[in-house]
Amino acid sequence: MKILVNAFHPHLEDQSRVNSRWISELDKHGDITVNRQYSHYGDWNIDIEREQKLLLEHDRIVFQHPFFWYSTPPLMKKWLDDVLTYAWAYGPGGTALKGKEWISAISAGGPADAYQAGGYNNYAMSELLKPLQQTANLIGMVYLPAFIFHGAVQATGEEIDASAAAYLSHITDPELNPEVKLKKLLTEMEAAGANLET
């Protein structure tokens, strides 16, 4: 499984504690491609051909970003608009990304209990991520469980280090895909002689 991490943080190198730590963890693993979007496109002129080629070369695509106004940083929105083109990613003949996996990896400033009914932000993170999930659905990608780190504003260095290890484990887990997990479970049950006809 080839993994591409599209990292969208406008101040990755100079202001980010969480996202920069995640990237430093990923950089230790040469089998993960890290694509620092703001470093490549500080002028906002996205190389569509380059980005599409990277998408085609990988199986699992991770979109790593801080949660800005319940959404993505602005360059990620532009990237989605520019790169996921009609007749390539969607529409007639637009099946280039069909079957590839999408993971959102998000750092949120607020604590986890703020993201729920009755909490400060009123909605669960899974609800707020529906536009990204629907984008994945539209282009035929398999939307996998997101990795979310809450409380980034007040997190200690130890908590951030732990989140980096957990992040790496999350995005490299083949069983994050429920179809893979179910297939493994059924194989194990059959091998154990379980009767699957209940």
C-alpha positions as CSV (number, residue, x, y, z in Angstrom):
1,M,0.0,0.0,0.0
2,K,1.5,3.3,-1.1
3,I,0.6,6.3,1.0
4,L,0.6,9.9,0.0
5,V,0.2,12.6,2.7
6,N,-1.0,15.9,1.3
7,A,-0.1,18.3,4.1
8,F,-1.9,21.6,4.1
9,H,-0.7,24.0,6.8
10,P,0.1,27.6,5.9
11,H,2.8,27.9,8.6
12,L,4.1,24.4,8.8
13,E,7.7,25.2,9.5
14,D,7.5,28.3,11.7
15,Q,4.2,28.2,13.7
16,S,2.9,24.7,13.8
17,R,3.6,22.5,16.8
18,V,1.3,19.6,15.9
19,N,1.4,19.3,12.1
20,S,5.1,19.9,12.0
21,R,5.7,17.1,14.6
22,W,3.5,14.8,12.6
23,I,5.5,15.5,9.4
24,S,8.8,14.9,11.2
25,E,7.5,11.5,12.3
26,L,6.4,10.7,8.7
27,D,9.7,11.8,7.3
28,K,11.4,8.9,9.2
29,H,9.5,6.5,6.9
30,G,10.8,6.6,3.4
31,D,7.8,4.6,2.1
32,I,5.4,7.4,2.8
33,T,5.3,10.3,0.4
34,V,4.9,13.7,2.1
35,N,3.7,16.5,-0.1
36,R,4.0,19.9,1.6
37,Q,1.4,21.9,-0.3
38,Y,2.1,25.4,0.9
39,S,5.9,24.9,0.3
40,H,5.2,23.9,-3.3
41,Y,2.4,26.5,-4.0
42,G,3.1,29.6,-2.0
43,D,2.1,31.5,-5.2
44,W,-1.1,29.5,-5.4
45,N,-0.3,28.2,-8.9
46,I,-1.0,24.5,-8.4
47,D,0.7,22.1,-10.8
48,I,-2.4,20.0,-11.7
49,E,-0.5,17.5,-13.7
50,R,2.0,16.9,-10.9
51,E,-0.7,16.5,-8.3
52,Q,-2.8,14.2,-10.4
53,K,0.3,12.0,-11.1
54,L,1.0,11.7,-7.4
55,L,-2.6,10.7,-6.7
56,L,-2.4,8.0,-9.4
57,E,0.8,6.6,-8.0
58,H,-0.6,6.0,-4.5
59,D,-3.3,3.9,-3.0
60,R,-4.1,5.7,0.2
61,I,-4.4,9.5,0.2
62,V,-4.1,11.4,3.5
63,F,-5.3,15.0,3.7
64,Q,-3.5,16.5,6.7
65,H,-4.5,19.9,7.9
66,P,-5.6,22.1,10.8
67,F,-9.3,22.7,11.2
68,F,-9.9,26.2,10.0
69,W,-13.4,27.6,10.6
70,Y,-14.9,24.1,10.6
71,S,-13.3,23.4,7.3
72,T,-9.9,23.3,5.4
73,P,-7.2,25.8,5.0
74,P,-7.8,27.9,1.8
75,L,-5.1,26.3,-0.3
76,M,-6.7,22.9,0.2
77,K,-10.0,24.2,-1.0
78,K,-8.3,25.6,-4.1
79,W,-6.4,22.3,-4.5
80,L,-9.7,20.3,-4.5
81,D,-11.2,22.7,-7.0
82,D,-8.2,22.6,-9.4
83,V,-7.0,19.0,-9.1
84,L,-10.2,17.0,-9.0
85,T,-11.2,17.9,-12.5
86,Y,-14.3,17.0,-14.5
87,A,-13.9,13.9,-16.6
88,W,-10.8,12.9,-14.6
89,A,-12.0,12.6,-11.0
90,Y,-15.8,12.8,-11.6
91,G,-18.3,13.1,-14.4
92,P,-18.2,11.0,-17.6
93,G,-15.1,9.0,-17.6
94,G,-14.0,10.5,-14.4
95,T,-12.9,7.4,-12.6
96,A,-9.1,8.1,-12.0
97,L,-9.4,7.9,-8.2
98,K,-12.1,5.2,-7.9
99,G,-11.2,2.7,-5.2
100,K,-8.4,4.7,-3.7
101,E,-8.6,5.5,0.0
102,W,-9.1,8.9,1.6
103,I,-8.1,9.7,5.2
104,S,-8.6,13.1,6.8
105,A,-5.9,13.9,9.5
106,I,-6.9,16.9,11.4
107,S,-5.6,19.0,14.3
108,A,-8.3,20.9,16.1
109,G,-7.6,23.6,18.7
110,G,-10.6,22.9,20.9
111,P,-11.1,19.9,23.2
112,A,-13.0,16.8,22.1
113,D,-16.0,17.6,24.3
114,A,-16.5,20.8,22.4
115,Y,-17.4,18.8,19.3
116,Q,-20.7,17.2,20.2
117,A,-24.4,18.1,20.6
118,G,-24.5,20.5,23.5
119,G,-20.8,21.3,23.3
120,Y,-19.3,24.6,22.3
121,N,-19.2,23.7,18.6
122,N,-22.6,22.0,18.6
123,Y,-21.7,19.2,16.2
124,A,-19.6,16.1,16.2
125,M,-16.5,16.2,14.0
126,S,-17.9,13.4,11.8
127,E,-20.8,15.8,11.0
128,L,-18.6,18.7,10.3
129,L,-16.5,16.6,7.9
130,K,-19.5,15.6,5.7
131,P,-18.4,17.8,2.8
132,L,-15.1,16.1,2.6
133,Q,-16.7,12.7,2.9
134,Q,-19.1,13.5,0.1
135,T,-16.3,14.7,-2.0
136,A,-14.6,11.3,-1.5
137,N,-17.9,9.6,-2.4
138,L,-18.4,11.7,-5.5
139,I,-15.0,10.8,-6.9
140,G,-15.3,7.1,-6.0
141,M,-12.8,7.1,-3.2
142,V,-13.2,5.0,0.0
143,Y,-13.6,7.4,2.9
144,L,-11.9,5.9,6.0
145,P,-12.1,6.9,9.6
146,A,-10.4,10.3,10.2
147,F,-7.5,10.8,12.6
148,I,-8.3,13.8,14.8
149,F,-6.2,15.4,17.5
150,H,-8.2,17.6,19.7
151,G,-6.9,20.3,22.1
152,A,-3.9,21.2,19.9
153,V,-3.8,24.7,21.4
154,Q,-3.0,23.5,24.9
155,A,-1.3,20.2,24.2
156,T,1.9,19.4,25.9
157,G,5.0,18.2,24.1
158,E,4.4,14.7,25.4
159,E,0.9,14.7,24.1
160,I,2.0,15.9,20.7
161,D,4.7,13.3,20.5
162,A,2.1,10.6,21.4
163,S,-0.2,11.9,18.7
164,A,2.5,11.7,16.1
165,A,3.0,8.0,16.9
166,A,-0.7,7.3,16.9
167,Y,-1.1,9.2,13.6
168,L,1.5,7.1,11.9
169,S,-0.1,3.9,13.2
170,H,-3.5,5.1,12.1
171,I,-2.6,5.9,8.5
172,T,-0.5,2.8,7.9
173,D,-3.1,0.4,9.3
174,P,-4.4,-1.7,6.4
175,E,-7.4,-2.8,8.5
176,L,-8.6,0.8,8.8
177,N,-10.5,-0.1,5.6
178,P,-13.6,-1.9,6.9
179,E,-13.7,-4.2,3.8
180,V,-10.1,-5.4,4.6
181,K,-10.9,-5.9,8.2
182,L,-14.1,-7.8,7.5
183,K,-12.4,-10.1,4.9
184,K,-9.7,-10.9,7.5
185,L,-12.3,-11.6,10.1
186,L,-14.3,-13.9,7.8
187,T,-11.1,-15.8,6.8
188,E,-10.1,-16.3,10.5
189,M,-13.6,-17.5,11.3
190,E,-13.7,-19.9,8.4
191,A,-10.2,-21.2,9.4
192,A,-11.5,-21.8,13.0
193,G,-14.4,-23.7,11.6
194,A,-17.1,-21.2,12.5
195,N,-20.5,-21.7,10.9
196,L,-21.1,-18.4,9.0
197,E,-24.6,-19.5,8.1
198,T,-26.5,-18.3,11.2
